[in-house]
Amino acid sequence: MRFRLPWWRLPPPPDLSLAELATSFESLGDNCEFGLVQRYCGAEPLGLFRFSSVTSEALIDALDTAFRHYGSTDDTEILEASTGRLYVRSRRYGFAYNTSDFAQTTAPASIHRREVGKIAYLKRRLLEDLAEGAKVFVRKGDSVPQAEALARAIRRHGPATLLRVCASDAEDGAAPALWRNGMLEGRVRRFAPYETAYAIDLESWVDLLREADRLVRRQGVPAPRRPLPNLLARRSGRAVAHRVGAPENGVCVFGARQRTDRLDANAVHVFSAWVWIPSEFRGTRVGAAIGHFRLGWRDADLGRRECWQRVWVAARLPASYRDLMMGLVVEAPEGDQFWSAGRRLEAAALPGPAPQPWAMTMGLGPGL
């Protein structure tokens, strides 16, 4: 017989890829921002409210009635937006989401049956997930009383966890998530504007998901970070000076074509580089590019000068392309100069850890 020592602990669960991590959460609406976070992480999970407009009061009403009325033939209406796109709306709850159909090419009556069937399937899955309790359900923008009422409505269906997300511009170093009143509360630096929901602060969302995963799935055990290989065929750690020539349409590109036909077309890849912007730089943008494709991204903060900062862009690499231009995109007048170093291409939605170029941080000057 083997006895376990009192300090014996189970090993932490294995680290998740960003796509796996994002799939362990599910949106309860407000708008489509968290659904796009999942897409930028390389995940496309099914979800009843992944891309839906949902008010807190209507959601609680639906939970209290086990979604009995949502998606019935009489409840579901197909409407046309000002753009010509058709969208689905619940007469009882007001839930609404866009379809991929347009009124000019598709009759609303022809997609009604399809959407009724889809809602029936997805609401059954949601109720099963709530009862199982394995997922964390994400709700953004609610007040504390609204979130507490929603958490109570969720717990009536099972042991699922609610993550209330708010936006905070404070750089106070506080943990992205914590337990409070039987639910998780978390923060991101900012929400994307409703009119441009794709402009997501992906890094702070991923920080929040990792912290929530640590608190729920790992019960406080930190998750290790997987080292990722650099997939660029030619790379150097040296800092390189770039001088802006005559911009074409106001844009200069500093990069090279990289083979992509040997990479996984189903995975998200991220190109990143460190950039050093001098105080006299007059440009309006320094960013990264993978062809003309883009999911998440971070351009240089032009308010920060004379220091290294990292820029990146993530994209899916279409299988139809043999190679793509990867590099830095700059909008600046002719003659402006900046430096870059540490270019990387990784199979991930966000760049992995990489040290700053040492020459600049030691004060030895650019280009050494």
Kinemage of the C-alpha trace (Angstrom):
@kinemage 1
@onewidth
@group {chain A} dominant
@subgroup {mainchain}
@vectorlist {calphas} color= white
{ca met a 1} P 0.000 0.000 0.000
{ca arg a 2} L 1.279 3.487 -0.922
{ca phe a 3} L 0.616 6.447 1.330
{ca arg a 4} L 0.577 9.969 0.012
{ca leu a 5} L 2.590 12.511 1.907
{ca pro a 6} L 0.531 15.409 3.279
{ca trp a 7} L 2.231 17.847 0.880
{ca trp a 8} L 1.520 15.632 -2.146
{ca arg a 9} L -0.359 17.470 -4.903
{ca leu a 10} L -1.776 16.508 -8.269
{ca pro a 11} L 0.337 17.855 -11.140
{ca pro a 12} L -1.154 20.904 -12.866
{ca pro a 13} L -3.246 20.168 -15.936
{ca pro a 14} L -1.407 20.521 -19.259
{ca asp a 15} L -1.088 23.924 -20.859
{ca leu a 16} L -3.724 24.828 -23.443
{ca ser a 17} L -3.126 26.397 -26.817
{ca leu a 18} L -4.826 29.774 -27.274
{ca ala a 19} L -7.501 28.143 -29.447
{ca glu a 20} L -8.187 25.502 -26.772
{ca leu a 21} L -8.178 28.170 -24.060
{ca ala a 22} L -10.667 30.375 -25.926
{ca thr a 23} L -12.960 27.399 -26.570
{ca ser a 24} L -13.246 26.687 -22.832
{ca phe a 25} L -15.162 29.982 -22.504
{ca glu a 26} L -18.516 30.905 -24.035
{ca ser a 27} L -20.083 34.289 -24.652
{ca leu a 28} L -23.432 35.277 -23.188
{ca gly a 29} L -23.750 38.189 -25.507
{ca asp a 30} L -23.844 41.953 -25.139
{ca asn a 31} L -22.258 42.101 -28.599
{ca cys a 32} L -19.884 40.110 -30.804
{ca glu a 33} L -16.567 41.244 -29.236
{ca phe a 34} L -15.796 38.035 -27.337
{ca gly a 35} L -16.817 35.944 -30.355
{ca leu a 36} L -14.178 37.829 -32.332
{ca val a 37} L -11.645 37.297 -29.516
{ca gln a 38} L -12.182 33.564 -30.014
{ca arg a 39} L -11.720 33.959 -33.771
{ca tyr a 40} L -8.488 35.915 -33.300
{ca cys a 41} L -7.255 33.097 -31.041
{ca gly a 42} L -7.846 30.615 -33.870
{ca ala a 43} L -11.087 29.127 -32.513
{ca glu a 44} L -14.526 28.993 -34.141
{ca pro a 45} L -16.756 27.340 -31.498
{ca leu a 46} L -20.506 27.143 -31.823
{ca gly a 47} L -22.403 29.316 -29.365
{ca leu a 48} L -25.980 30.507 -29.027
{ca phe a 49} L -24.951 34.091 -28.245
{ca arg a 50} L -21.449 34.219 -29.760
{ca phe a 51} L -22.337 37.021 -32.181
{ca ser a 52} L -25.612 38.216 -30.652
{ca ser a 53} L -26.923 41.459 -29.242
{ca val a 54} L -28.352 40.502 -25.844
{ca thr a 55} L -29.541 42.603 -22.904
{ca ser a 56} L -29.018 41.350 -19.370
{ca glu a 57} L -32.702 41.515 -18.429
{ca ala a 58} L -33.801 39.525 -21.480
{ca leu a 59} L -31.068 36.935 -20.884
{ca ile a 60} L -32.216 36.366 -17.294
{ca asp a 61} L -35.813 36.066 -18.492
{ca ala a 62} L -34.731 33.438 -21.040
{ca leu a 63} L -32.748 31.487 -18.435
{ca asp a 64} L -35.700 31.545 -16.036
{ca thr a 65} L -37.891 29.971 -18.734
{ca ala a 66} L -35.155 27.566 -20.009
{ca phe a 67} L -35.295 29.380 -23.393
{ca arg a 68} L -38.698 27.794 -23.978
{ca his a 69} L -39.930 30.600 -26.214
{ca tyr a 70} L -36.666 31.475 -27.985
{ca gly a 71} L -36.419 30.222 -31.546
{ca ser a 72} L -39.970 29.042 -32.004
{ca thr a 73} L -41.526 29.596 -35.413
{ca asp a 74} L -43.629 32.496 -34.134
{ca asp a 75} L -40.785 34.030 -32.106
{ca thr a 76} L -38.232 34.156 -34.929
{ca glu a 77} L -38.375 36.951 -37.472
{ca ile a 78} L -36.004 37.704 -40.360
{ca leu a 79} L -35.411 41.415 -40.922
{ca glu a 80} L -33.348 43.503 -43.314
{ca ala a 81} L -30.715 45.929 -41.997
{ca ser a 82} L -29.896 49.238 -43.672
{ca thr a 83} L -26.891 47.535 -45.299
{ca gly a 84} L -29.136 44.976 -46.998
{ca arg a 85} L -27.888 42.156 -44.752
{ca leu a 86} L -30.564 39.950 -43.213
{ca tyr a 87} L -30.607 39.493 -39.464
{ca val a 88} L -32.555 37.331 -37.025
{ca arg a 89} L -34.518 38.796 -34.120
{ca ser a 90} L -36.478 37.201 -31.286
{ca arg a 91} L -39.861 38.864 -30.837
{ca arg a 92} L -40.046 37.943 -27.130
{ca tyr a 93} L -36.479 38.541 -25.971
{ca gly a 94} L -35.095 40.985 -28.533
{ca phe a 95} L -32.009 38.818 -29.146
{ca ala a 96} L -30.567 39.691 -32.558
{ca tyr a 97} L -27.722 38.485 -34.745
{ca asn a 98} L -26.608 38.899 -38.354
{ca thr a 99} L -26.733 36.179 -40.981
{ca ser a 100} L -24.417 35.856 -43.979
{ca asp a 101} L -27.349 36.474 -46.335
{ca phe a 102} L -28.439 39.604 -48.192
{ca ala a 103} L -31.969 40.586 -49.180
{ca gln a 104} L -30.892 41.093 -52.808
{ca thr a 105} L -29.882 37.433 -53.171
{ca thr a 106} L -31.892 35.529 -50.555
{ca ala a 107} L -35.587 35.661 -49.712
{ca pro a 108} L -36.109 36.054 -45.918
{ca ala a 109} L -38.667 33.236 -45.894
{ca ser a 110} L -36.114 30.809 -47.302
{ca ile a 111} L -33.774 31.085 -44.310
{ca his a 112} L -36.435 31.153 -41.583
{ca arg a 113} L -36.558 27.365 -41.224
{ca arg a 114} L -32.766 27.128 -41.168
{ca glu a 115} L -32.433 29.659 -38.340
{ca val a 116} L -35.237 28.088 -36.290
{ca gly a 117} L -33.420 24.743 -36.472
{ca lys a 118} L -30.053 26.317 -35.629
{ca ile a 119} L -31.410 28.106 -32.553
{ca ala a 120} L -33.063 24.898 -31.318
{ca tyr a 121} L -29.755 23.039 -31.556
{ca leu a 122} L -27.633 25.775 -29.979
{ca lys a 123} L -29.955 26.462 -27.047
{ca arg a 124} L -30.030 22.726 -26.243
{ca arg a 125} L -26.217 22.725 -26.237
{ca leu a 126} L -26.131 25.807 -24.008
{ca leu a 127} L -28.442 24.234 -21.426
{ca glu a 128} L -26.291 21.071 -21.444
{ca asp a 129} L -23.103 23.146 -20.938
{ca leu a 130} L -24.717 25.062 -18.072
{ca ala a 131} L -25.709 21.801 -16.389
{ca glu a 132} L -22.262 20.267 -16.882
{ca gly a 133} L -20.458 23.342 -15.492
{ca ala a 134} L -17.179 22.806 -17.386
{ca lys a 135} L -17.227 26.107 -19.295
{ca val a 136} L -16.806 29.661 -18.038
{ca phe a 137} L -19.497 31.984 -19.407
{ca val a 138} L -18.438 35.493 -20.375
{ca arg a 139} L -20.624 38.552 -20.011
{ca lys a 140} L -19.225 42.035 -20.645
{ca gly a 141} L -20.433 45.462 -19.666
{ca asp a 142} L -22.990 44.564 -16.972
{ca ser a 143} L -23.176 46.349 -13.635
{ca val a 144} L -22.456 44.372 -10.458
{ca pro a 145} L -26.188 43.941 -9.562
{ca gln a 146} L -26.971 42.805 -13.121
{ca ala a 147} L -24.107 40.294 -13.052
{ca glu a 148} L -25.112 38.947 -9.626
{ca ala a 149} L -28.688 38.408 -10.847
{ca leu a 150} L -27.350 36.674 -13.964
{ca ala a 151} L -25.052 34.447 -11.885
{ca arg a 152} L -28.038 33.340 -9.777
{ca ala a 153} L -30.029 32.549 -12.939
{ca ile a 154} L -27.108 30.497 -14.283
{ca arg a 155} L -26.687 28.555 -11.037
{ca arg a 156} L -30.296 27.439 -11.270
{ca his a 157} L -29.213 25.347 -14.264
{ca gly a 158} L -25.954 23.957 -12.874
{ca pro a 159} L -22.512 24.737 -11.431
{ca ala a 160} L -21.261 26.871 -14.354
{ca thr a 161} L -19.081 29.907 -13.641
{ca leu a 162} L -19.898 33.450 -14.769
{ca leu a 163} L -17.058 35.817 -15.702
{ca arg a 164} L -18.143 39.459 -15.547
{ca val a 165} L -15.807 41.586 -17.683
{ca cys a 166} L -15.404 45.336 -17.352
{ca ala a 167} L -13.072 47.794 -19.041
{ca ser a 168} L -10.390 49.646 -17.124
{ca asp a 169} L -7.783 52.109 -18.348
{ca ala a 170} L -5.948 51.873 -15.033
{ca glu a 171} L -2.409 50.469 -15.200
{ca asp a 172} L -2.406 49.551 -11.513
{ca gly a 173} L -0.962 46.063 -11.918
{ca ala a 174} L -3.980 44.402 -10.290
{ca ala a 175} L -4.784 40.824 -11.272
{ca pro a 176} L -6.941 40.578 -14.419
{ca ala a 177} L -9.477 38.333 -12.619
{ca leu a 178} L -10.595 37.480 -9.083
{ca trp a 179} L -13.424 35.701 -7.282
{ca arg a 180} L -16.160 37.911 -5.851
{ca asn a 181} L -19.673 37.052 -4.631
{ca gly a 182} L -19.660 33.607 -6.218
{ca met a 183} L -18.551 34.745 -9.674
{ca leu a 184} L -15.376 35.797 -11.426
{ca glu a 185} L -14.793 39.464 -12.107
{ca gly a 186} L -12.221 40.424 -14.705
{ca arg a 187} L -11.020 43.423 -16.627
{ca val a 188} L -9.479 44.293 -19.944
{ca arg a 189} L -7.791 47.582 -20.765
{ca arg a 190} L -10.618 48.643 -23.049
{ca phe a 191} L -13.574 47.318 -24.980
{ca ala a 192} L -13.704 47.636 -28.747
{ca pro a 193} L -16.072 50.382 -29.941
{ca tyr a 194} L -19.475 48.977 -30.884
{ca glu a 195} L -19.197 50.416 -34.391
{ca thr a 196} L -15.766 48.777 -34.921
{ca ala a 197} L -16.032 45.621 -32.820
{ca tyr a 198} L -13.046 44.103 -34.641
{ca ala a 199} L -10.626 46.631 -33.024
{ca ile a 200} L -9.987 44.377 -30.025
{ca asp a 201} L -7.278 44.696 -27.368
{ca leu a 202} L -6.450 41.021 -27.813
{ca glu a 203} L -3.483 40.899 -25.441
{ca ser a 204} L -5.462 42.037 -22.412
{ca trp a 205} L -8.298 39.649 -23.315
{ca val a 206} L -5.815 36.736 -23.470
{ca asp a 207} L -4.289 37.802 -20.133
{ca leu a 208} L -7.793 37.708 -18.649
{ca leu a 209} L -8.577 34.266 -20.092
{ca arg a 210} L -5.315 32.836 -18.784
{ca glu a 211} L -5.928 34.241 -15.301
{ca ala a 212} L -9.535 32.984 -15.254
{ca asp a 213} L -8.324 29.561 -16.405
{ca arg a 214} L -5.758 29.569 -13.603
{ca leu a 215} L -8.432 30.345 -11.023
{ca val a 216} L -11.040 27.876 -12.303
{ca arg a 217} L -9.427 24.951 -14.082
{ca arg a 218} L -6.036 25.067 -12.394
{ca gln a 219} L -7.296 26.186 -8.961
{ca gly a 220} L -4.554 28.789 -8.659
{ca val a 221} L -1.680 26.872 -10.300
{ca pro a 222} L 0.109 29.120 -12.860
{ca ala a 223} L 0.050 27.876 -16.451
{ca pro a 224} L 3.430 27.319 -18.109
{ca arg a 225} L 4.070 29.108 -21.398
{ca arg a 226} L 4.943 26.924 -24.351
{ca pro a 227} L 8.118 27.981 -26.200
{ca leu a 228} L 7.344 28.513 -29.881
{ca pro a 229} L 9.826 28.084 -32.744
{ca asn a 230} L 10.618 30.965 -35.084
{ca leu a 231} L 9.334 29.894 -38.520
{ca leu a 232} L 11.084 32.608 -40.536
{ca ala a 233} L 13.501 31.151 -43.081
{ca arg a 234} L 16.026 33.982 -42.640
{ca arg a 235} L 16.375 35.842 -39.368
{ca ser a 236} L 18.870 37.849 -37.372
{ca gly a 237} L 18.948 39.284 -33.889
{ca arg a 238} L 20.825 42.407 -35.012
{ca ala a 239} L 19.144 45.810 -35.045
{ca val a 240} L 18.636 47.141 -38.564
{ca ala a 241} L 18.198 50.796 -39.542
{ca his a 242} L 15.352 51.660 -41.943
{ca arg a 243} L 15.107 54.916 -43.882
{ca val a 244} L 11.780 55.790 -45.463
{ca gly a 245} L 11.978 56.265 -49.201
{ca ala a 246} L 9.351 57.796 -51.437
{ca pro a 247} L 6.163 56.194 -50.013
{ca glu a 248} L 3.724 54.551 -52.418
{ca asn a 249} L 0.267 55.856 -51.532
{ca gly a 250} L 1.818 57.166 -48.314
{ca val a 251} L 2.977 53.680 -47.192
{ca cys a 252} L 6.442 52.070 -47.102
{ca val a 253} L 7.000 48.341 -46.516
{ca phe a 254} L 10.220 46.900 -45.081
{ca gly a 255} L 10.139 43.121 -45.408
{ca ala a 256} L 10.629 40.053 -47.557
{ca arg a 257} L 8.504 37.331 -49.076
{ca gln a 258} L 8.293 34.229 -46.887
{ca arg a 259} L 7.293 30.709 -47.949
{ca thr a 260} L 3.859 29.847 -46.557
{ca asp a 261} L 2.860 26.755 -48.549
{ca arg a 262} L 4.620 24.514 -46.022
{ca leu a 263} L 2.778 26.003 -43.053
{ca asp a 264} L -0.564 24.883 -41.621
{ca ala a 265} L -3.255 26.881 -43.431
{ca asn a 266} L -5.770 26.067 -40.673
{ca ala a 267} L -3.632 27.635 -37.925
{ca val a 268} L -3.294 31.292 -36.976
{ca his a 269} L 0.250 32.648 -37.391
{ca val a 270} L 1.711 35.821 -35.896
{ca phe a 271} L 4.565 37.951 -37.242
{ca ser a 272} L 6.288 40.238 -34.718
{ca ala a 273} L 9.290 42.529 -34.440
{ca trp a 274} L 10.856 44.968 -32.003
{ca val a 275} L 10.987 48.591 -33.211
{ca trp a 276} L 12.857 51.650 -31.925
{ca ile a 277} L 11.305 55.008 -32.854
{ca pro a 278} L 13.524 58.082 -32.437
{ca ser a 279} L 12.209 61.308 -30.976
{ca glu a 280} L 12.374 63.129 -34.338
{ca phe a 281} L 10.222 60.541 -36.174
{ca arg a 282} L 7.358 62.328 -37.988
{ca gly a 283} L 5.311 59.357 -39.173
{ca thr a 284} L 1.784 58.371 -38.226
{ca arg a 285} L 2.086 54.579 -38.159
{ca val a 286} L 4.579 51.758 -37.621
{ca gly a 287} L 3.015 48.311 -37.722
{ca ala a 288} L 3.470 44.728 -38.904
{ca ala a 289} L 2.031 43.012 -41.975
{ca ile a 290} L 1.405 39.506 -43.312
{ca gly a 291} L 0.359 40.321 -46.855
{ca his a 292} L -2.984 42.094 -46.612
{ca phe a 293} L -4.414 39.614 -44.103
{ca arg a 294} L -5.097 40.525 -40.484
{ca leu a 295} L -6.898 39.226 -37.403
{ca gly a 296} L -5.406 40.678 -34.220
{ca trp a 297} L -2.636 43.268 -34.302
{ca arg a 298} L -0.696 45.849 -32.334
{ca asp a 299} L 0.924 48.886 -33.967
{ca ala a 300} L 3.639 50.915 -32.304
{ca asp a 301} L 2.587 53.459 -29.703
{ca leu a 302} L 3.943 56.646 -31.283
{ca gly a 303} L 3.781 58.381 -27.915
{ca arg a 304} L 6.715 56.208 -26.800
{ca arg a 305} L 10.089 57.230 -28.200
{ca glu a 306} L 13.724 56.192 -27.748
{ca cys a 307} L 12.823 52.726 -26.451
{ca trp a 308} L 12.108 49.266 -27.810
{ca gln a 309} L 8.482 48.214 -28.270
{ca arg a 310} L 6.997 45.195 -29.992
{ca val a 311} L 4.601 45.303 -32.954
{ca trp a 312} L 2.761 42.291 -34.329
{ca val a 313} L -0.010 41.070 -36.586
{ca ala a 314} L -1.806 37.703 -36.649
{ca ala a 315} L -3.547 36.129 -39.636
{ca arg a 316} L -4.615 32.891 -41.241
{ca leu a 317} L -2.373 31.995 -44.190
{ca pro a 318} L -4.533 30.996 -47.187
{ca ala a 319} L -3.612 27.631 -48.696
{ca ser a 320} L -3.818 29.163 -52.181
{ca tyr a 321} L -0.710 31.317 -51.553
{ca arg a 322} L 2.825 29.955 -52.029
{ca asp a 323} L 4.413 32.909 -50.232
{ca leu a 324} L 3.484 36.218 -48.592
{ca met a 325} L 5.248 39.478 -47.866
{ca met a 326} L 5.975 39.788 -44.139
{ca gly a 327} L 7.494 42.853 -42.573
{ca leu a 328} L 6.896 46.338 -41.235
{ca val a 329} L 4.420 48.849 -42.657
{ca val a 330} L 5.274 52.514 -42.118
{ca glu a 331} L 3.374 55.682 -42.881
{ca ala a 332} L 5.947 58.468 -42.669
{ca pro a 333} L 7.473 61.228 -44.817
{ca glu a 334} L 10.508 60.488 -46.942
{ca gly a 335} L 13.787 60.538 -45.003
{ca asp a 336} L 12.393 59.452 -41.620
{ca gln a 337} L 14.352 56.681 -39.901
{ca phe a 338} L 13.673 53.994 -37.313
{ca trp a 339} L 15.192 50.631 -36.255
{ca ser a 340} L 13.911 47.083 -35.954
{ca ala a 341} L 15.185 43.773 -34.600
{ca gly a 342} L 14.047 40.311 -33.533
{ca arg a 343} L 11.606 39.443 -36.301
{ca arg a 344} L 9.647 36.259 -35.594
{ca leu a 345} L 6.901 34.173 -37.195
{ca glu a 346} L 5.099 31.803 -34.826
{ca ala a 347} L 2.136 29.446 -35.079
{ca ala a 348} L 0.014 31.307 -32.510
{ca ala a 349} L -2.504 34.113 -32.172
{ca leu a 350} L -0.116 36.226 -30.042
{ca pro a 351} L 3.693 36.446 -30.123
{ca gly a 352} L 5.486 34.406 -27.487
{ca pro a 353} L 8.011 35.847 -25.025
{ca ala a 354} L 11.111 37.357 -26.650
{ca pro a 355} L 13.865 39.446 -25.033
{ca gln a 356} L 14.389 43.043 -26.044
{ca pro a 357} L 17.391 43.655 -28.323
{ca trp a 358} L 20.261 44.103 -25.848
{ca ala a 359} L 22.254 46.771 -27.692
{ca met a 360} L 19.595 49.452 -27.315
{ca thr a 361} L 18.661 48.626 -23.741
{ca met a 362} L 22.329 48.830 -22.725
{ca gly a 363} L 22.613 52.264 -24.329
{ca leu a 364} L 25.064 51.164 -27.027
{ca gly a 365} L 23.166 52.802 -29.857
{ca pro a 366} L 21.050 51.550 -32.769
{ca gly a 367} L 22.354 49.148 -35.345
{ca leu a 368} L 25.016 47.495 -33.170
